[in-house]
């Protein structure tokens, strides 16, 4: 269901209850989608299906041997001096 911002503010309790019963509720500002209110359970399900940043990076295309060798051969020293 779409809620105009003013209606969402005035009937926030109902908005939250409907999100729990009926699913995500869209809030509009001047007729354009601005926010979505969803139940905590729906949010937890959505977030749990997302891979972590580490998983995302590790699932990428493997480096070819030449590129890996180039990366490994780079100097391990800092690229600029740090004054302590």
Secondary structure, 3 states (H helix, E strand, C coil): CEEEHHHHHHCHHHHHHHHHHHCCEEEEECCEEEEEECCHHHHHHHHHCCCCHHHHHHCCCCCCHHHHHHHHHCCCCCCCCCCC
